[in-house]
Amino acid sequence: MIGLVLLACNGTSGDTGTASTDSGTPGVTDTGTPDSPTETGTTDTAVPTDTDDRHDQDLDSFRDMLGGDLAPEDGLALVAANGGWPIPTDDGFLFVRLDDPKGPYRLSGDHNGWALDDLEQADGFWWAQVVIDAPTDSLYKFVDAAGDFSPDKHARRYGYDEFGEYSLVEAQAAHLERWPDISDGVVDARTVRVWVPDDPVTHQLYAHDGQNLFDPDAIWGGWNLQASLGSSTLVIGIDNTWARIEEYTHVTDTLDGVTYGGDGDAYADFVQDHVRPFIEGEYGVADTVGTLGSSLGGLIALHIVLRHRARWDFAGCMSGTLGWGSIEQANETLIQRYQAGGHIPTALYLDSGGSDGGGCTDSDGDGTWDDTLASHDNYCETIQMVETLESVGFEWDTDLWHWWEPDASHDELAWGARVWRPLEVFEAL
C-alpha cells in the first residue's frame, strides 16, 4: 500500500478586584502535623467526590507538603487530580508553585492589576494564601526572578490569549479545564482537557490527540478548536501517549518490518467505560454524544462507535488511516469490519484532502484501495469507506456525510482549517 499516512510572556492588563496576602497557614495553627492524614496513592478519578470533601482533602495534602510529609511534586499532582489548583479556603485561595533555579517566584494577575504578590518559600515550593475579591474569570500567572511570566501548569482552569496560556482562579465564561493522570489501570494515565462552554451543555464531543486541539503552540500545531465550537458543546480532549499507534489501531500491522498496534479495544473501552462516566459525573449527561479524530485518531473514533454500538450518536473521521491492517499484513481493516457489521445507529462524517491521483485501485490485491503518491492524505481509503457505508444502509445527509478538501495536506493546520465541517454536522444532531 502506497502513501498511507499516520500522523498525527507578559500577562494581560486589568483589575477585577483587590488582594491581600495572608502568610498564615490556611485552616491550621500547627504546620508540622496535618489535622488528618491524606492518602498519597492513586485517586480513583472515575468516581467524583463532593466538592467540599475535595477541598478538605486538598488542604490536607498541602499541610503534608508544608510539614515535609509529602513531596511537593506529589502534593501538587494530588491536588491537580482532585479539587484542582488554586485551592479555595475560608480566607481566600491557596497558590503553590514548585521551586526551581528560576525562582524566587511571585504571583501576578487581574486581582492585583498585574502587580506582584510575594510568595513564601517552603521546602521545594513557593506558596501564598491570597484574598481575591472577584475570583470569577480572574487571570493569574507566576513571575520568576527575571520578571518572566508563566502559567500555573497545575491549574484546573485555564485558557489562551495573545500572551499565551493563562490560568484562572475561578471561571464562569467559556474556558478550559485539565484533569491529569486519568487511567483505568489498563491504558497509561494521561491528561484529559475539557472545553467548558458558555451555555448549558447539549452536546459532548470526545476528541483524540487532545494536546493538539486547543493550544496554539502545540508541538504539531494547534487546531484552535474552541473558535469553531457552538456555545453549548463541551469537548473532551483526550491526550495521546507514547503508545499512540498501539492504542489507536484495532489490529496489528507492519511498517518497514516493525509490527505495531492492536490495542484499540482497550482504548475504546477506556473511553467508553472510564472517561465517559468520569466526565458525566463532573459535567452532567448530554443529549448528544460523539467522538472525533484525525489520521489514526479518526480510525479509532470509527472503531469506538462500532465496538460500542448504539452508545454514540456521532463519529467524525478526518483523513482517517482506514487502510490500517493491510499495509504489510493481511489483517481486517475497519472498512471490512463495517462491511461485515452492517448499519449502526450512529451518524458518521468522513473527509480527506489529497486527490484521486488518476484513479483509486487495489494495486496489490489486498482489498484496500491504495493512495498513490499523487493522491495522499488517505483519499482513496476514505472514498472506499464512504462507498462501503452507503452499501450497508447509511444515507446521505441523514447519517452519512463526506467532504473532500482538494489537495489539502495531512497535518494539524489542514484539520484545524476544516474542523468546523464535522462540528457543524455534530451540533445539528
Secondary structure, 3 states (H helix, E strand, C coil): CCCCCCCCCCCCCCCCCCEEEECCCCCCCCCCCCCCCCCCCCCCCCCCCCHHHHHHHHHHHHHHHHCCCCCHHHHHHHHHCCCCECEEECCEEEEEEECCCCCCCEEEEHHHCCCCEECEEECCEEEEEEEECCCECCEEEEECCCCCEECCCCECEEEEECCEEEEECECCCCEEEEEEEECCCCCCCEEEEEEECCCCCCEEEEEECHHHCCCCCCCCCCCCHHHHCCCCEEEEEECCCCCHHHHCCCCEEEECCEEEECCHHHHHHHHHHHHHHHHHHHHCCCCEEEEEEECHHHHHHHHHHHHCCCCCCEEEEECCCCCCCCCCCCCCCHHHHHHHHCCCCCEEEEEECCCCCCCCECCCCCCCCECCCCCCCCHHHHHHHHHHHHHCCCCECCCEEEEECCCCCCCHHHHHHHCHHHHHHHHHC
